[in-house]
Amino acid sequence: MKSHQSTQTMKPATAAKKLGVYLDATPAEFREGDVSRATLDELQANPPEWLRELRANGPHPRPVVAAKLGISISGLARGGITEALTTEQIEAVKQDAPEWLEKERATQAEVRKEAARIKQRDAEREAGS
């Protein structure tokens, strides 16, 4: 009996998330219909001009905005940023260095420090067992 392998597809929103781009800024042909795994792989390996442009200048989805600002997605919301931002807008926020951004960066640094401490503790426990 032959096994029939179906083509894996995903919704455009999932593909956009995997590519790190804001779905609403992608071309209509990308947003309409499903994206195959092969198409996604091709986009990652050989990004077309529109994808290179989006990655470079945005608008960027919130996870990318948060990463570029060095804070969490929740920190973005607490700071009042709920929309996608362009690279230029992100740079403007960095230049303004509002109080909320400094506070969120400090919070994020504490979270990372605690995560590293727990990882170290767990590694020591593992080594001791």
C-alpha positions as CSV (number, residue, x, y, z in Angstrom):
1,M,0.0,0.0,0.0
2,K,1.4,3.4,-1.0
3,S,1.3,6.2,1.5
4,H,0.1,9.5,0.1
5,Q,2.0,12.4,1.6
6,S,-0.1,15.6,1.7
7,T,1.4,19.0,1.4
8,Q,1.7,20.8,4.7
9,T,0.1,24.2,4.7
10,M,-0.4,26.9,7.2
11,K,-2.5,30.0,7.5
12,P,-0.9,33.3,6.4
13,A,-0.9,34.5,10.0
14,T,1.2,31.5,11.1
15,A,3.6,32.0,8.2
16,A,3.9,35.7,8.9
17,K,4.7,34.9,12.6
18,K,7.4,32.4,11.5
19,L,8.9,35.0,9.2
20,G,8.8,37.7,11.9
21,V,6.7,40.1,9.9
22,Y,3.4,42.0,10.4
23,L,0.7,40.2,8.5
24,D,-1.3,43.3,7.5
25,A,1.9,44.7,5.8
26,T,2.4,41.7,3.6
27,P,1.2,41.7,0.0
28,A,-2.3,40.6,-0.7
29,E,-1.2,37.4,-2.5
30,F,0.6,36.3,0.7
31,R,-2.5,37.0,2.9
32,E,-4.9,35.2,0.6
33,G,-4.9,31.4,0.9
34,D,-2.7,29.0,2.7
35,V,1.1,28.9,2.6
36,S,2.9,25.6,2.0
37,R,5.9,24.5,4.0
38,A,7.9,24.6,0.8
39,T,6.8,28.2,0.1
40,L,7.8,29.2,3.6
41,D,11.2,27.5,3.3
42,E,11.7,29.3,0.0
43,L,10.8,32.7,1.5
44,Q,13.2,32.1,4.4
45,A,16.0,31.0,2.1
46,N,15.5,33.6,-0.7
47,P,13.4,36.4,0.7
48,P,11.8,38.6,-2.0
49,E,12.2,42.4,-1.9
50,W,8.9,42.9,0.0
51,L,10.1,40.5,2.8
52,R,13.5,42.1,3.0
53,E,11.9,45.6,3.2
54,L,9.4,44.5,6.0
55,R,12.2,42.9,8.0
56,A,14.4,46.0,7.7
57,N,11.9,48.8,8.1
58,G,8.6,47.3,9.3
59,P,6.0,47.8,10.4
60,H,7.1,45.1,12.9
61,P,4.8,42.8,14.9
62,R,4.8,43.3,18.7
63,P,7.2,40.5,19.5
64,V,9.8,42.1,17.2
65,V,9.1,45.6,18.6
66,A,9.5,44.2,22.1
67,A,12.8,42.5,21.2
68,K,14.2,45.6,19.5
69,L,13.3,47.6,22.7
70,G,14.7,45.0,25.0
71,I,11.5,44.5,26.9
72,S,8.6,42.0,27.1
73,I,5.4,42.1,25.1
74,S,3.6,42.7,28.3
75,G,5.9,45.6,28.9
76,L,4.9,47.1,25.5
77,A,1.3,47.0,26.6
78,R,2.1,48.6,30.0
79,G,3.9,51.3,28.0
80,G,0.8,51.9,25.9
81,I,2.2,50.5,22.7
82,T,-0.4,48.2,21.1
83,E,0.2,48.7,17.4
84,A,2.9,47.6,15.1
85,L,5.8,50.0,14.8
86,T,8.3,50.8,12.0
87,T,12.0,50.7,12.6
88,E,12.0,54.5,12.6
89,Q,9.3,54.7,15.3
90,I,11.2,52.1,17.4
91,E,14.3,54.3,17.1
92,A,12.3,57.3,18.1
93,V,11.1,55.5,21.3
94,K,14.7,54.5,22.1
95,Q,15.9,58.1,21.6
96,D,13.1,59.5,23.8
97,A,13.9,56.9,26.5
98,P,10.6,57.4,28.3
99,E,10.5,56.4,32.0
100,W,8.3,53.4,31.3
101,L,10.9,52.0,28.8
102,E,13.7,52.3,31.4
103,K,11.5,50.6,34.0
104,E,10.6,47.8,31.6
105,R,14.2,47.2,30.6
106,A,15.1,47.0,34.3
107,T,12.3,44.5,34.9
108,Q,13.4,42.4,31.9
109,A,17.0,42.4,33.2
110,E,15.8,41.1,36.5
111,V,13.8,38.4,34.8
112,R,16.8,37.3,32.8
113,K,19.0,37.4,35.9
114,E,16.5,35.2,37.9
115,A,16.2,32.8,35.0
116,A,20.0,32.4,34.9
117,R,20.1,31.9,38.6
118,I,17.5,29.1,38.5
119,K,19.2,27.5,35.5
120,Q,22.5,27.5,37.5
121,R,20.8,26.1,40.6
122,D,19.2,23.3,38.6
123,A,22.5,22.5,36.9
124,E,24.2,22.3,40.3
125,R,21.5,20.0,41.7
126,E,21.7,17.8,38.6
127,A,25.5,17.6,39.0
128,G,25.1,16.7,42.6
129,S,22.6,13.9,42.1
